[in-house]
Amino acid sequence: MIFANLEKLPPDPILGVTAAFRADPSPDKIDLGVGVYRDDHGNTPVPAGVREAERALLAEQRTKTYVGPAGNAEFNERIVELALGPVAREVRDRTATIQTVGGCGALRLGAELIRASRPDAVVHVSDPTWANHEPLLGSSGLALQRYPYYDPATRGVAFDRMRDHLATLPSGSVVLLHACCHNPTGVDLDPDQWRALTDVFAERGLVPFVDLAYQGFSDDLESDVYGLRLLATRVPQLLLAVSCSKNFGLYRERTGALAVVAGNAAAAAAIATHEARTARRMYSMPPDHGAAIAARVLANPELRALWESELQGMVARMKSLRALLADRLATRRPDLDFSWVTRQRGMFSLIGLDSAAIGELRGRHHVYVPPDGRMNVAGVSESNVDRVADSIVAVLG
Ligand SMILES: Cc1ncc(COP(=O)(O)O)c(C=O)c1O
C-alpha cells in the first residue's frame, strides 16, 4: 500500500472551525471564525463592478486556450500599479511579476524563489502571524523565525521591540510584513512607525516580503499601502504577494500575483524566468478567469469607480460593526477598556481569551472562533451583536 504511512491529520485550525460550525445544529450559532467578508445578511457578495466585468468577459471570450505560466500580462501590470501607484513606474524595468494561484500561491512561489537562490536564507515572520504563513513558507524548505510584533498588554504593536529585533538581523534576512489589516491581530503600523522601520530595512540591508491581502480594507486603497510604497522607494529589492480574494471578492477564483522588485533590470529578467519555471514545475499555469475579471475592472473607469465605492462600503461597514461591538461590550462591562475593538483595522482582532474560554464560547454559546482567538468582525451583525457581546462577557469571568 503506497499510502500506508499517511495517518489522518488533525483538522486545519481555521478550516476546522468552519466544519465544526456547519455541524452545530443550534439555530443561534454565530461564525466569527471564517476569513471572509460578510454583509448584513451574512452573505459574501460578488461586488457589482466585478459581476459586470465578468458578464462582459463571458460575452466576449471566444477561446479558453492556455495563457502561459506568467498568466494575464495586463492583470500583472495593473495589479502592481494598484499596489505601488506612482512607484510602479519608477521600478517597472526591474520588476518581475507573475500571476499566481491567489495570495497563497504568491507567498509559496516567493518562498520557492528565495530558496532556489539562497537555500540558507531565513524568513522572519511576525509573532503572531496568519496561521497559514508558516506552513506555506516553511514547506519550501526555508527556515523561519519570529520577530516581536503584538503586545497583548496594550493590544497594539510592540514597535520598539520589533524595530530593535529587526535591527539585529544579518543583512539579506527576509522579513515578511503585512501591508495592512494584520492577520490575526488587526494591529497595523502607523506612518511614523513605517518610516522608522524603512530606515532599519535600508540601513541593515533587509529584504521585505510584503503580504498584501487586504488593500482597501483598512481605510482606502491609497493609505493602506503607505508603508509598502515607502519601502519600494527606499530598498533595492522587495517581494510583494498580492491577493484579490477579499477586495475583489474573487476568493474561489484564486487570483493573485507575485511581484519581485530586483536590484536592476537584468536581475529582474532572470527572476522572471525562474518565476515561470517554478510555476511550470508546480502547477504549470494559473487560472485565468479571476485575473481577466480584475484586469477589466481596473482598466474600465466606470467599473473601477463602482468597485471602489463598494469597497468603501465594506470598510465603512466593518468600522461601524467595530464601533457597535465596542459599545455593546462597554455597556456590559464599563470597568473594562474595549477601545481596542475600534482602534484595530480590517476584519480581524484577537479576542484575548484563553483556550478554555474559547472552548466555552463554542460549547455553551455556539460562538465560533479559531483556537488562536482570532475574531472576524465581519461575522458580527446588528441582529447578533448583543448575543456576541453577552457571550464574550460571560466567558471573560
Ligand atoms: C494575511 C493573508 N495573506 C494571504 C492570504 C491569501 O489569500 P488567498 O490565497 O485566498 O488569495 C490571506 C487569506 O486569508 C491572508 O489572510
The ligand as a Gaussian input file, in Angstrom:
#p B3LYP/6-31G(d) Opt

LIG

0 1
 C       -2.696000      37.506000       5.589000
 C       -3.152000      36.758000       4.392000
 N       -2.303000      36.571000       3.379000
 C       -2.662000      35.911000       2.276000
 C       -3.913000      35.386000       2.128000
 C       -4.171000      34.635000       0.857000
 O       -5.385000      34.605000       0.335000
 P       -5.781000      33.830000      -0.991000
 O       -4.798000      32.761000      -1.256000
 O       -7.140000      33.334000      -0.720000
 O       -5.751000      34.866000      -2.071000
 C       -4.841000      35.539000       3.176000
 C       -6.181000      34.948000       3.107000
 O       -6.888000      34.781000       4.041000
 C       -4.449000      36.251000       4.327000
 O       -5.273000      36.457000       5.360000

